[in-house]
């Protein structure tokens, strides 16, 4: 299947020059640099090679940071204007011109300047070659600037009645790699997606639900409980207090849900520390999704 735009979910970015993939390595100064590597198939080793795209940002799965453009730190770069790629925290949209990218089926380009594209430095075909950004070249001898997108996992068959309109896929894409988005997410998650997750988990008791589906279901339930409390008390709350209240409700709901489901969502090799880590991540996901819904419904900021 030919992919001509960034897809939902995690994917590899594969060079048409040599079949190597975009990867993240740490240099001798402890900085994350972007290089080419041999494609890996298993997690967690492959996670540094997987990327998620949303609202222009390319988030690395392993690091939870986004791809960014900056001036290369060499004397030669003063004269060549070479620009490097690195990972950084996501910036606010109006300040993120160097962090947002598009894909046209061949080139991965900066949305602020489509002539600036991701490039393998000096067309180096060896693994470990530096990946930079450079002026777009046309013609047949520019394979170092051309890329193929490959999904990290094959797409699953979707029953139209089971997952109508791709709600599960959009829910997963919204959450993405949670630690890469944090409180700077501005994209609105539709209420119907959370409602869908709530029905699957709370009413249909869907087994082996993803973390995203569980967090979405808990978020919707937390908002329902908060709305009922507001109706009964009629008290106005500040944004800071509201977040604490919603977080408390979400945490309590998640504990109850996990107990009811009896560990059916755990992986075989999950120890107690891993379970607690996942629980904490889902609490954060559910709280932020619930706040996102409240803010979009009631205009609270």
C-alpha positions in Angstrom: 0.0 0.0 0.0 1.4 3.4 -1.0 1.1 6.0 1.7 1.0 9.6 0.4 0.4 11.4 3.7 1.2 10.9 7.3 -1.1 8.1 8.6 -2.7 7.6 12.0 -0.7 5.6 14.5 3.1 5.0 14.7 5.2 4.6 11.6 8.7 4.2 10.3 10.3 6.9 8.0 12.2 4.9 5.4 14.9 6.3 3.1 14.4 5.6 -0.6 18.2 5.9 -0.9 19.1 2.8 1.1 16.1 1.4 3.0 17.4 2.7 6.3 15.0 4.4 8.7 15.0 7.6 10.7 16.3 7.0 14.2 17.4 8.9 17.3 20.9 8.4 18.7 22.8 10.2 21.5 26.0 11.9 20.5 29.2 12.2 22.6 27.8 15.4 24.1 24.6 13.7 25.3 22.5 15.4 22.7 19.8 13.5 20.7 20.7 13.5 17.0 18.8 12.2 14.0 20.5 9.5 12.0 19.8 6.5 9.7 19.6 3.0 11.1 18.7 -0.5 10.2 15.0 -1.1 10.8 14.2 -3.0 14.0 11.0 -5.0 14.4 10.5 -5.5 18.1 9.7 -3.1 21.0 11.2 -1.5 23.0 14.3 -1.5 20.7 12.4 -0.2 17.7 10.6 2.6 19.6 13.2 5.2 18.8 12.5 4.5 15.1 8.7 5.0 15.4 7.0 8.4 14.9 3.5 9.8 15.4 2.2 12.8 13.4 -0.5 15.1 14.6 -1.2 18.8 13.8 2.2 18.9 11.9 4.3 17.7 14.8 6.3 14.5 14.5 6.6 12.9 17.9 9.2 10.2 18.6 7.7 7.2 20.5 10.8 6.5 22.7 11.6 10.0 23.6 8.2 11.6 23.6 9.7 14.7 22.1 9.1 16.3 18.7 11.3 16.8 15.7 12.8 20.3 15.5 15.1 22.2 13.2 18.1 24.2 14.4 21.3 25.6 13.0 24.1 23.0 13.0 26.7 23.7 15.7 29.8 23.7 13.5 32.0 26.4 12.2 31.4 25.2 8.6 27.7 25.6 9.1 28.2 29.4 9.4 29.0 29.4 5.7 26.9 26.5 4.4 23.8 27.4 6.4 23.4 23.7 7.1 20.6 23.0 9.5 20.3 20.0 11.8 17.4 18.0 13.1 17.0 17.3 16.8 14.3 16.5 19.4 12.8 19.1 21.6 9.8 19.8 23.8 6.7 20.8 21.8 6.3 24.6 21.4 3.0 26.5 21.3 1.6 26.5 17.8 2.5 30.2 17.0 6.1 29.5 18.0 6.5 26.1 16.4 7.4 27.0 12.8 10.5 24.8 12.9 8.6 21.8 14.4 5.8 21.2 12.0 6.2 19.0 8.9 4.1 17.7 6.0 4.5 14.7 3.6 3.6 14.5 -0.1 4.4 10.9 -0.7 8.1 11.7 -1.5 9.4 14.6 0.5 9.0 15.4 4.2 9.0 19.2 4.3 8.7 22.0 6.7 5.2 23.4 6.7 6.6 27.0 7.1 8.8 26.6 4.0 8.0 23.6 1.7 11.4 24.0 0.0 13.1 22.9 3.3 13.1 19.1 3.3 14.6 16.3 5.4 17.9 15.2 3.8 20.6 12.5 4.4 23.8 14.5 4.6 26.1 14.0 1.6 23.9 11.1 0.4 25.7 8.9 2.8 24.4 5.3 2.4 25.9 3.9 5.6 23.9 3.4 8.8 24.6 6.2 11.3 24.6 8.9 8.6 23.5 12.3 9.9 20.0 13.5 8.8 19.6 17.2 8.3 17.3 19.6 6.5 18.3 21.1 3.2 16.9 22.9 0.1 14.6 20.7 -1.9 16.2 19.2 -5.0 14.3 18.0 -8.0 15.2 15.2 -10.5 16.3 11.6 -10.3 19.4 12.0 -8.2 17.8 13.2 -5.0 16.9 9.9 -3.3 18.6 11.2 -0.1 15.6 13.5 0.2 12.9 11.1 -0.6 11.1 8.9 2.0 8.6 6.2 2.3 6.2 5.8 5.2 5.6 2.3 6.7 3.2 1.6 9.5 4.7 0.3 12.6 2.1 -2.4 12.8 -0.2 -3.7 10.0 -3.6 -2.1 10.0 -6.2 -4.2 11.7 -9.4 -5.3 10.0 -12.2 -3.0 11.4 -15.8 -4.1 11.7 -17.9 -1.1 10.6 -20.4 -1.8 13.3 -17.7 -2.4 15.9 -15.6 0.8 15.3 -17.8 3.0 13.2 -16.1 6.0 11.6 -12.7 5.0 12.9 -13.4 6.5 16.4 -10.9 4.2 18.0 -8.2 5.3 15.6 -8.8 8.9 16.2 -8.8 8.4 20.0 -5.4 6.7 19.7 -4.1 9.4 17.5 -5.2 12.1 19.9 -3.4 10.6 22.8 -0.4 9.7 20.8 2.7 9.3 22.9 1.3 11.1 25.9 4.5 12.4 27.3 5.2 14.3 24.1 2.0 16.3 24.2 1.4 17.2 27.9 -0.6 20.4 28.7 0.3 22.0 25.4 -2.2 20.0 23.4 -4.8 22.3 21.8 -6.5 19.8 19.5 -10.1 19.1 20.6 -11.1 15.5 21.2 -14.7 15.2 20.1 -17.2 14.2 22.7 -18.6 11.5 20.5 -15.2 9.7 20.6 -15.2 9.7 24.4 -18.8 8.7 24.5 -17.9 5.8 22.2 -15.1 4.7 24.5 -17.4 4.9 27.5 -20.0 2.7 25.9 -17.4 0.1 24.9 -15.9 -0.1 28.4 -18.7 0.7 30.8 -21.7 -0.8 29.0 -20.5 -3.4 26.5 -17.6 -4.5 28.9 -15.2 -4.8 26.0 -12.3 -7.1 27.0 -8.7 -6.3 26.5 -9.3 -2.6 25.8 -6.3 -0.4 24.9 -5.0 2.2 27.4 -6.4 4.9 25.1 -9.9 3.4 25.2 -9.8 2.9 29.0 -8.6 6.5 29.5 -11.2 7.9 27.1 -14.0 5.9 28.9 -12.8 7.2 32.3 -12.6 10.7 31.1 -16.2 10.7 29.9 -17.3 9.1 33.2 -15.4 11.7 35.2 -17.1 14.5 33.3 -20.5 13.0 33.8 -19.9 12.7 37.6 -18.5 16.3 37.7 -21.6 17.6 35.8 -23.9 15.9 38.3 -22.0 17.4 41.2 -22.2 20.8 39.7 -25.9 20.4 39.1 -26.4 19.4 42.8 -24.1 22.0 44.3 -24.3 24.8 41.8 -20.8 26.1 42.9 -18.5 27.9 40.6 -14.9 26.6 40.7 -11.6 28.0 39.4 -9.7 26.3 36.7 -7.0 25.1 39.1 -9.5 23.7 41.5 -11.5 22.1 38.7 -8.5 20.2 37.5 -7.9 18.8 41.0 -11.5 17.7 41.3 -11.6 16.1 37.9 -8.2 14.3 38.5 -9.6 13.0 41.8 -12.7 11.6 40.1 -10.7 10.1 37.2 -8.3 8.4 39.6 -11.2 6.9 41.7 -13.0 5.7 38.5 -9.8 4.2 37.1 -9.2 2.2 40.3 -12.8 0.9 40.3 -12.6 0.0 36.6 -9.3 -1.9 37.0 -10.8 -3.8 39.9 -13.9 -4.7 38.0 -11.9 -5.8 34.9 -9.7 -8.1 37.1 -6.4 -7.4 35.3 -7.6 -8.5 31.9 -5.8 -5.6 30.3 -2.4 -6.4 31.8 0.4 -7.8 29.7 1.9 -11.2 30.8 5.2 -9.7 31.7 3.9 -6.7 33.7 5.2 -6.6 37.2 3.7 -4.5 40.0 5.9 -1.5 39.2 4.9 -1.6 35.5 1.2 -1.9 36.4 1.5 1.2 38.7 3.3 3.1 35.9 0.6 2.3 33.4 -2.1 3.3 36.0 -0.4 6.6 36.6 -0.1 7.3 32.8 -3.8 6.5 32.3 -4.8 8.8 35.1 -2.9 11.6 33.4 -4.4 10.8 30.1 -8.0 10.6 31.5 -7.6 13.8 33.4 -6.4 15.8 30.4 -9.0 14.3 28.1 -11.7 15.2 30.6 -10.4 18.7 31.0 -10.2 19.0 27.2 -13.9 18.0 27.0 -15.0 20.4 29.8 -13.1 23.3 28.3 -14.6 22.7 24.8 -18.2 22.3 26.2 -18.2 25.1 28.7 -15.5 27.5 27.4 -13.4 27.2 30.6 -9.7 28.1 30.3 
